[in-house]
């Protein structure tokens, strides 16, 4: 096998190629169209191909793996510092070659088609959820201008708005009633789409053993479990549970020097979507634990921490703990078992 590394700067139509046979030296450069991309690699011996983990990277990664190449997807925010001079396609490709030599930069696993499909379902659901929230906020704000308020609760907006539109003396001007009814219909349609995606996720969850095991963990529901598996890919790339929690941005940001160690708020690195889901799951576990007469060890620990540090800090600490439990359950191919609280 030839010891060759090929860096690819991906684009929609034109791909910049940099071929290196020894570190720090570019031996060949090519600028290929989309149609010439795969034929170029089909005629070359097996090589290490570098790409940024950006749009379409996983698709091309699967195609190149089928051709016998070893594909490494590097995080874009970690390769940017290696781009010297002006940012162009040529300098981007050269920067990938330099970044690959840094062992601290961990490649992103190439997602399978099934994993990519799960990710797409989550992206669509998130987009529809954001659109529904925007429409609800717009309706609330418009009605407030006419002295009409809708109680809290996103699920109640459509039904209450319908009642207000059916009442002639509700205070809503006739000029905006048709438009508000269109907004109500749009909210209902977005909710229907979200439910449809959740049904698809539930059906897929039954077919994936890792998801079924993650569902045994408190605070890990259908949405979180079906998001973790495709977005993370292979949990074995994290050597410990702390590395996994750090990847999700749930460990403290450190600013230390000399003999003084400074730990601040969480780093918020990694995928914000996964971190948000784990935080919401931790908050639900904490709220539910307050109503239990004899909480298990995990919930008892969270309640003690809440009394000492407050609700928000306890929530983030519990989210960190849940991330570590996810790593252990997933890595060991086991199910979560609740432990009895330690007697004082």
N, C-alpha and C positions, 0 to 999 in steps of 0.2 A: 504494500500500500504506500503510495506516494505521500510524503509528509507535507501536505499542502493545505493552507487555510484560505478560504474564499469569503470575503466580506461582501454583503449585498445590502445596498441602500434601497429599500423598497419604495415604490411609488405606484400610482394608478396605471400609468402607461409606460414609463421608462425606468429601467433598473440600472443602477451604477454598480459595477463589479470591480473589486480589487483583489487580485490573486497574490498571495505571499507564500514563498517557499522557505523563508528564514525570517525570524522575528525582526520587526522594525523595517523591513524592506518590501516594497511593492514591486513585484516582477511584471505583472500584466494589469492592464486596465481595459474594461469593456463597457460600452453603453448599449444596452439591449432593449428591444421593444418587448412588449408583453408576449407576443407570439414566439419570439426567439429565445425566451428565458429558459424554458424547460429543455428544448433541444440542445442548448449550450451545455447544460449540466449532464444530459444523457450521454454526451460524447466524452466526458471527462472521467478520469479514475476517481475512486472513492476519496472524498476529501471532507474536511471539517468546514461547514458552512455557517457563517455568523450572520445573524439578522437581529434587528431590534424587535422586541416583543410589542409590535404595534398592529394596526389594522391589516388584515389579510396575512399576517406572519404565520399563524398556525396553519392556514390552508397551504401556503407554499412550503412550510416545514414538512407537512405530511407528504406532499408531492415529492420533495427532495429525498425524504427518507425512503420512499418506495424505489427511488433510483439508486439506493445504496449509499447515500451520503450521511454523515453524522451532522445533525443540525443543533446549533446552540442559539437560543433566543435570549438576548441580553436586555435587562431593564433599560428603557430609554433614558430615564433620569440619571442613571449611573454611567452611561456611555457619553453623555453630553460633555463632561469636563475634559474628555480626551480629544475633542474636536478643536484643533488649533487654527487660528486665523479666522477667516470668514466662513460662515456656515454654508457649505455647498454640498452637492451630492458626492463629490470627490473627497472632500474632507470628512464627511460623515462615514464613508466607507473606510477611510484610513483610521478614523477614530475607533471604529469597531475592532480593527486589528489590534490596536493598542489596548483597548479595554479588556479584550479576551485574555491578555497576559496577567491581569490582576486576579489573583485567586480569591480575593474578597468578594468579587462580583459573582453571584450565584445565578446560573442560567434559569430561565423559566421553562418548565416542561412543555413540550408540544402537546396541545390538547387533541384528543380524538374527536371524531365527528359527533359522537354521542355527548361528550362533554361540552362541545361547542353548542350543541342544540340546547342543552340545559342552560348554558350561559345566555343564549339568545332569548329563551323564555323569561328569564329573570330580568334582562334588559328591557324587554317589552312591557313586562308588568310594572317595572319601576317608572317607565315613561308614562304609562297610563295612570299610575298612582299620582305622579306629579301633575299631570294634566287635570285629573279629577280634583286635586287639592286646589289648583289654581282656579278652576271654575267655581268651586264652593266658596272660596275667599272672595271672588268677584261678586257672586250673588249676595253674600252677606254684606259686603261693603255697599253695594247699590241699594239694597233694602234699608240699610241703616240711615241712608240719606232721607228716607221718607218716614223715619221713626218706627220702622218694623225690624225687630230683632229675631234671630233664629237661635234657639238654645244650642249649647255645645253638643258635639257628636256628629261626625261626618255622615254616619249612616241614617241620620234623621232629616237631613236637609231636603232631600227630594220629596219625601212624604209631606213634610210641613209646608214646603213651597207649593205643593199641589193644593193643599187646603187653603192657603192664602190666596191663590189664584182663583179658586172656586168661590171665594167669599167676595161679594160685591163691595162691602164696606171695610175691607182689610187695609185700606189706605194706599194701595198700590195703584198708580195711575194707569189708565187704560192703554196709554201709548206704549208702555213697555211690557205689558202682560204677554203678548205673543213672543217677544224676545226672551223673556224669563222662562216661558214654557219650553222654548227651544233649548235653553241652558239646562233646564231640568231633564229633558230628554237626553241631552249629551252626557250629563252626569250618570244617569241610569245606564246608558250604553257603555260608558267607561267601566262602571262597576261590573257589568255583565262580562266584558272582556277579561277583567281581572279574575273573576270567578272561573272563567273558562281555562285560563292559564293555570290556575291553582288545581283544577281537576286534572289537567295534563301532568302537572308536577306530581300529584298524588299517585297517578297511574305509573309514572316512571319510577317513583320511589319504591314501589313494591318489587321492582325488577333489579334493584341495585342493593346488594347486601350491606355495603358500607353505610348507606343512608339509613337502612333499618336499624343498624346498631347505634348510629348517632342519635336517632330519635328516642333512645332510652335515657338520654342525658337530660336532666332538668333544664328548662330554658331553651332547649334546642327543639324547635318545632319543624314543621314541614318546609317552610320557606328557608330557614337557616340551614337545615341539613342538605337540602337540594342545591343550595348555593355553595356550601363549603366544598363538596365533592368535586364539582367541575372547575371552580375557580382555583382551588389549591392543586388539584391534579394528583400528585404523588406526595403523600405526607412523609414518606421516608426520606425525602431530601432535607428534612429538618432533624438535626442530630438529637435535639432534646425538646421538651415541652416549652422551655423558656425561649428557645430560638423561634418556635412557632408563634408564641404570644408576641414576641418582639417583631416578627414579620407582619403581624396584624396591627402593630402600633399601639399595643396595650401595655407596654413596659415604660418606665420613666425615662424621660430625656435626661442625659447626663452631661454636665459641664464641669469636669474635674481637672485639677492641675496640682502637681506636687503631692502634698500630704492631705489636701483638702478635697473631699468628694462632695459634689453638689448634684442632687437628684431633684428634678422638677416635675412638671406635669407629663402626661403620657406623650409619646413622640408623635402619634397620629400618622405613622408611616403605613405603607401597605395599602390595601384595598379599603376605602372608606365604607363601601357597601357592607362588606363582611363585618367590619368593626361596629357599624350601626346595628346590624342584626343581633350580634352578640350582646351589645349593650342593652337593647330592648329586651332580649331574653333574660338577662341578669336582673333587669328592673322588675320583670314579671315574677321571677322567682322570689325576689325580696318582698314584693307586695303579698304574694301568696303565703310566704313563711310567717307573716304576722298573725295569720288566722289559724295556724296549726298549734295544737296543744303540745305535741311532742315532735318538733322538727328533727330531721336527721342531722348528721354531723355537718354537712355542707351548709344547710340553711341556718343551723344554730351558729356556725362561724360567721355567716353573713350578718345575722342579726346582732351579734356582739360587736362586729366591726361598725355597723350602722350606729349603735349607741355611742361608740367611741369617736368616730370620725365623721358622722353625718351620712345622709342618704346618698348623695351623689358620689362621694369617694368610695363608699361601700359598693355602689353599683359597678363602678369601674373595676374595683378590686375583684368583684365576683365575676365580671366579664373576663378578666384575666384568668381567673381560676377555671372558668368554663372552657376557655381556649386550651388550657393545659389538659383538661379532662378529655376534650375532643382529640387532642394529639394521642393521648394514652389509649383511648378506646379504639381509635382508628389504626394506630400503629400495631397494637397487640391483637387486633381482630377479635375484640371481646365486647361484652355489653356492660353498661354501667350498673353497679350495684350500690344501693344506698347503704350507708354505714350508720350505726346507732351513735348518738352523741356521747361524748365522753362524760362520765359522771363527775361532777365537781367534788 
